Amino acid sequence: MRIRVDEGRCQGHARCFALAPELFSVDDYGLSTALRDGEVPVELEAKARLAIANCPECAVEEVGP
């Protein structure tokens, strides 16, 4: 699984980081980026899906297997 954060949609809520700090980094404004080029280890896929489902701006998305 691979994820990404759409920088144009991210509004800095940082919910993804709160739910899965192993997968995201946030800047001083709360804007998120995916760590490890978006590659999600199998054991963290449930957290990635939770972050996707909880982003109010739908900025976190799955981009591939």
Sequence and secondary structure as in RCSB ss.txt:
>XXXX:A:sequence
MRIRVDEGRCQGHARCFALAPELFSVDDYGLSTALRDGEVPVELEAKARLAIANCPECAVEEVGP
>XXXX:A:secstr
 EEEE TTT  S  HHHHH TTTEEE TT  EEESGGGB  GGGHHHHHHHHHH TT  EEEEE 
